[in-house]
Amino acid sequence: MRLRSFFAQSMNLAMDKIRRDMGEDAVILSSNKEANGVVRIVAAVDNNAKSDFQDFPHKLAAVPKFHSQLAEIFKFHNIPPQIAKKLLGYLTDDHKKIEAALENIFTRAYKFQPLKFDLKKPLMVIGMPGIGKTLAISKMATEASFYDRKIHVISTDIKRAGGVEQLTAFTRILGLNLVVARNPQDLKKALAKTKDGIVLIDTAGANPYDQLELESTRELLEISNAEPLLVIQAGGDVAEATDIANAFKFTQADRMLITKADSARRMGSIFAAVENNDLTFSNFSGTPNVGKGLEPVTAKSLAKLILRPMQ
């Protein structure tokens, strides 16, 4: 039996060294953290086929390929440790490329339901102010225009300066009329005129820490019987995203739309929101170009987003 000590800045890096220098049959005998923060691991390998250590529970062969790389990638994205641990638990050792391994993890861990414009009820975007909801509605209208159905776009965003004007400019290009609803009763009347069509509702951003604004969102949802689509921007603070998701839990939104994915490198906030509210990924906005529409979030496209900063 051959013994050897390994030193590294983290457990994952030390295990990579052991795997490289001693092979897959090496086993961990002890590990501890030195005073300077360096990890020290004592590993052993026995080349005999009937080694006493062959059933040792910490055998390194049990650690799948790409484990340490993905752990570092999750750390880069500020994905909370408990979520990262869950995701790594889905990792298997039967992939030749890290993107395929990550895609498999997301397939097993999350739900995906991109928008399709065979909607049976109105769709209402909800979320904080200034995160790209109006641009998202414009992109939805662009994509919906390819379906053989009448499109109705309604805005309740009368608080923000230029909000209605921005959406009016987009809908005019598409040959659509924008209806402005200044209160819940206006919205009810507007919806009564939208039979047999695709209905998209833009809302004023609601401050997640202002109960009056959240109550306004609740009233609009109740009177419209619309499907709420929660909008979360990429690149935000993880703890803040969790608080925001909590604040909008009352809407019972099932799906989440990601905005500003083109201008963010770290995606921890979207994982925090999805996990906190048990949300389903729908689409993401990857460009400010309205004509390009929204991209569907799939396990594959999510893996690409996560790996993009590493390329």
Buried (B, 14 or more C-beta within 10 A) or exposed (E): EEEBEBEBEBBBBBBBBBBEEBEEBBBBBEBEEEEEEEBBBBBBBBEEEEBEBEEBEEBBEEBBBBBBBBBBBBBBBBBBEEBBEBBBEBBEEEBEEBBBBBBBBBBEBBEBEBBEBEBEEBBBBBBBBEBBBBBBBBBBBBBBBEBEBEBBBBBBBEEBEEBBEBBBEBBEEBEBEBBBBEEBEBBEEBBEEBEEBBBBBBBBBBEBEEEEBBEBBBEBBEBBEBBBBBBBBBBBBBEBBBBBBEBBEEBEBBBBBBBBBEBBEBBBBBBBBBBBBEBBBBBBBBBEEBEEBBBBBBBBBBBBBBBEEEE
